Amino acid sequence: MKKLISILLVAVMLVGAIAAFGSCGKKVGVKVIDIPLSVEKYAFAVGKEDTELLSKVNEYLKKIQGDGTFDAICDKYFGEGTPEKFTAATTADASKNQLVVATSTGFAPFEMVDENGKFYGIDLEIAKGLAEYLGKELVILDMKFESVVTSVQTGTADIGMAGLTITPAREEMVTFSDSYYNASQVLIVKGDDTTFDACKTVEDVEKILDGLNKDTKIGCQNGTTGETYIVGDLENPDGYGFKGLPVTKMGYDYAALAVTAMRNGEINYVILDNAPADAIAKSVNE
């Protein structure tokens, strides 16, 4: 019950964030600067010793990509299809035959939960199908994004399905499945901000970003590639090679909260994965 209440509170918080108006009562729109700042691959995380599950996950991914199921799921979120919402257990029980999935809702369109505690999203629909394919009961553990990989590494969860980018640092902790989605980082600005309108290339965008200073606040979701892009990782030999930005980073537990902070004038910009950026922009601009 405690977990269900937690899920419902997160759902209400995120719905409120996405639907929020600006501080003056006027709806503040946003726009995505559709120029990739990075390119990365999403995959699912399993424990390093769980070779059997890894094999089954890759087998299932190959199946749904071959028979059209994966495209049909994506069409529900990027096309004209209707998302499938469902309920799932939220408590692991070692005495049962379960697939325990670690995720972090609020990352549309990959993992979401509504006000009634029903789950949906590309990753979570895949999770539901995978559990059925394995003949297991699906359990979804909803947590902060930065805890997902750790929960798999420590055995709290069997698999992490949370829009996870394959990185060398994470590969030291878990094993990744075959990649199923290519993503990129993009910049989100207020709808009336023209700063980046003339940009045609990533170099154009980065030239402006590099000219900013600590007075500029850029938001991101904690633990994501967007955060690394802002703070930089040149000192990490296994990192992305991001030089970082001369700005003040503002981290948030959920992407929608970062966008709401920007709309309310608390921060200047947001850097986020392209798919959730597009989903949030569509929601707040309707």
C-alpha positions in Angstrom: 0.0 0.0 0.0 2.8 2.4 0.9 4.4 1.8 -2.6 1.0 2.3 -4.3 0.6 5.6 -2.5 4.1 6.7 -3.5 3.3 5.9 -7.2 0.1 7.8 -7.1 1.8 10.8 -5.5 4.4 10.8 -8.2 1.7 10.6 -10.9 -0.2 13.5 -9.5 3.0 15.5 -9.2 4.0 14.9 -12.8 0.6 15.5 -14.2 0.6 18.8 -12.3 4.1 19.6 -13.6 3.2 19.0 -17.2 -0.1 20.9 -17.0 1.4 23.8 -15.0 0.9 27.4 -16.1 3.5 30.2 -15.9 3.8 32.2 -12.7 1.6 35.0 -14.1 -1.3 32.6 -14.9 -0.5 32.7 -18.6 0.3 29.4 -20.3 4.0 29.3 -21.3 4.8 27.2 -24.3 8.1 25.5 -25.1 10.0 24.5 -28.2 12.6 21.8 -28.9 15.7 22.9 -30.7 15.8 19.8 -33.0 19.6 19.6 -33.4 21.2 16.5 -31.7 23.8 17.4 -29.2 24.8 13.8 -28.8 23.9 10.3 -30.1 23.4 7.3 -27.8 21.8 3.9 -27.7 19.1 2.6 -25.2 19.2 -0.9 -23.9 18.0 -2.9 -20.9 20.2 -3.7 -18.0 20.6 -7.2 -16.4 22.9 -8.6 -13.7 26.3 -9.6 -14.9 25.8 -13.2 -13.8 22.3 -13.5 -15.3 23.3 -14.8 -18.7 20.1 -16.8 -19.1 17.9 -13.7 -18.7 20.1 -11.7 -21.0 19.7 -14.4 -23.7 16.0 -14.4 -23.3 15.7 -10.6 -23.4 17.7 -10.5 -26.6 15.6 -13.3 -28.0 12.4 -11.4 -27.2 13.7 -8.1 -28.6 14.6 -9.9 -31.9 11.2 -11.5 -32.0 9.2 -8.3 -31.5 11.4 -6.3 -33.9 10.9 -9.0 -36.5 7.2 -9.6 -36.2 6.1 -5.9 -36.0 5.2 -5.8 -32.3 7.9 -3.2 -31.5 6.8 -0.9 -34.3 3.2 -1.2 -33.2 4.2 -0.2 -29.6 6.2 2.8 -30.9 3.2 3.8 -33.0 1.1 4.1 -29.9 3.4 6.9 -28.7 4.8 8.4 -31.9 1.9 7.8 -34.3 -1.8 7.3 -34.2 -2.0 4.3 -31.9 -3.5 4.2 -28.4 -1.1 3.5 -25.4 -2.0 0.4 -23.5 -2.3 1.1 -19.7 -2.1 -1.8 -17.3 -1.7 -2.7 -13.7 1.3 -4.6 -12.3 2.5 -5.9 -8.9 4.7 -3.4 -7.1 6.3 -5.6 -4.5 8.8 -8.4 -5.1 8.2 -11.8 -3.6 11.1 -14.3 -3.8 8.6 -17.2 -3.3 6.9 -16.3 -6.6 7.9 -16.7 -10.3 8.4 -13.0 -11.0 10.1 -10.6 -13.4 11.2 -7.7 -11.3 11.6 -4.6 -13.4 13.4 -1.4 -12.1 12.2 1.7 -13.8 11.7 5.5 -13.2 8.3 6.8 -14.4 7.9 10.4 -15.6 10.1 9.8 -18.6 7.6 10.0 -21.4 7.1 8.2 -23.7 9.2 5.3 -22.3 7.9 4.9 -18.7 4.9 6.6 -17.2 2.2 6.0 -14.6 -1.2 7.6 -14.4 -3.3 9.0 -11.5 -4.8 5.5 -11.0 -1.5 3.8 -10.7 -1.6 2.2 -14.2 1.6 1.9 -16.0 2.3 2.6 -19.7 5.1 3.7 -22.0 7.3 2.0 -24.6 9.6 0.3 -22.1 6.8 -0.8 -19.8 4.7 -2.3 -22.6 7.9 -4.2 -23.6 8.3 -5.2 -20.0 4.7 -6.5 -19.9 5.2 -8.5 -23.1 8.6 -9.9 -21.9 7.0 -11.1 -18.6 4.3 -12.9 -20.5 6.9 -14.4 -22.9 8.9 -15.7 -19.9 5.7 -16.9 -18.1 6.4 -14.7 -15.1 4.4 -12.3 -13.0 5.4 -8.7 -13.8 6.6 -6.6 -10.9 7.5 -2.9 -11.4 9.6 -1.1 -8.9 9.4 2.6 -9.5 12.4 4.6 -8.2 14.6 7.6 -8.9 16.5 7.2 -12.2 19.9 7.1 -10.7 18.9 4.1 -8.6 17.8 1.9 -11.5 21.2 0.4 -12.5 22.3 0.0 -8.9 19.1 -2.0 -8.1 20.0 -4.4 -10.9 23.6 -4.7 -9.8 22.6 -5.5 -6.2 19.9 -8.0 -7.2 17.0 -5.9 -6.0 15.6 -6.1 -9.5 16.1 -8.6 -12.4 16.2 -6.0 -15.1 16.4 -2.2 -15.6 14.1 -0.8 -18.2 14.2 3.0 -18.0 15.5 4.6 -21.2 19.0 3.5 -20.2 21.9 4.7 -22.3 24.7 2.2 -22.7 27.8 3.8 -21.1 31.2 2.3 -20.1 30.6 3.2 -16.5 27.2 1.4 -16.4 28.8 -1.6 -18.2 31.1 -2.1 -15.3 28.0 -2.6 -13.1 25.6 -4.5 -15.3 25.3 -6.2 -18.7 23.2 -4.6 -21.4 20.9 -6.2 -23.9 21.0 -5.5 -27.6 20.2 -1.9 -28.3 16.6 -1.2 -29.2 16.4 2.6 -29.7 18.7 5.4 -30.8 18.4 8.6 -28.8 20.0 12.1 -28.7 20.2 15.0 -26.3 18.4 18.2 -27.3 17.8 21.7 -25.9 14.4 22.9 -24.8 13.6 26.6 -24.6 10.6 28.8 -23.9 8.3 29.2 -26.9 9.1 32.9 -27.3 12.9 32.4 -27.0 14.6 33.2 -30.3 18.2 32.7 -29.1 18.8 29.5 -31.1 16.4 30.1 -34.0 19.1 30.7 -36.6 21.1 27.6 -35.6 21.5 25.0 -38.3 24.2 22.7 -36.8 25.3 21.4 -33.4 28.3 23.7 -33.7 25.9 26.7 -34.0 24.1 25.6 -30.8 27.3 24.9 -28.9 28.8 28.2 -29.9 26.0 30.0 -28.1 26.0 27.6 -25.1 29.8 28.0 -24.7 29.3 31.8 -24.5 27.1 31.6 -21.5 28.1 32.0 -17.9 27.1 30.9 -14.4 24.2 33.3 -14.4 22.5 30.9 -16.9 20.8 28.0 -15.3 20.2 24.8 -17.4 18.0 22.0 -16.0 18.2 18.3 -16.5 17.0 15.0 -15.1 19.4 13.7 -12.4 21.6 10.9 -13.5 21.0 11.2 -17.2 23.2 11.9 -20.2 21.8 15.5 -20.2 23.4 16.0 -16.7 26.8 14.7 -18.0 26.5 17.0 -21.0 26.2 20.1 -18.8 28.9 19.2 -16.2 31.3 17.5 -18.6 33.3 14.3 -18.3 36.6 15.0 -20.1 38.5 13.6 -17.1 36.7 10.3 -17.4 38.5 8.0 -19.9 35.3 5.9 -20.3 33.0 8.9 -20.6 31.3 10.7 -23.5 34.0 13.3 -24.0 31.7 16.2 -23.1 33.6 19.3 -22.3 30.8 20.7 -20.1 29.1 24.1 -20.2 30.1 27.3 -18.3 26.6 27.4 -16.7 24.9 26.5 -13.5 23.4 23.0 -13.6 20.0 22.5 -12.0 19.1 18.8 -11.4 15.5 17.5 -11.0 14.2 14.0 -10.2 11.9 14.1 -13.2 12.2 15.7 -16.7 8.8 17.3 -16.5 9.8 19.2 -13.3 12.8 20.7 -15.1 10.6 21.9 -17.9 8.1 23.4 -15.5 10.9 25.2 -13.7 11.9 26.8 -17.0 8.3 27.8 -17.8 8.1 29.4 -14.4 11.2 31.4 -15.0 13.3 29.6 -12.4 15.9 28.3 -15.0 16.7 29.3 -18.6 16.9 26.1 -20.6 16.6 22.3 -20.3 18.7 19.6 -21.9 16.9 16.3 -22.3 16.6 13.1 -24.4 14.8 13.9 -27.7 11.8 11.6 -27.3 10.7 12.8 -23.8 11.5 16.4 -24.9 9.1 16.1 -27.8 6.5 14.4 -25.6 6.6 17.1 -22.9 6.6 19.9 -25.5 3.5 18.4 -27.2 1.7 18.2 -23.8 2.4 21.7 -22.6 1.7 23.3 -26.0 -1.7 21.7 -26.6 
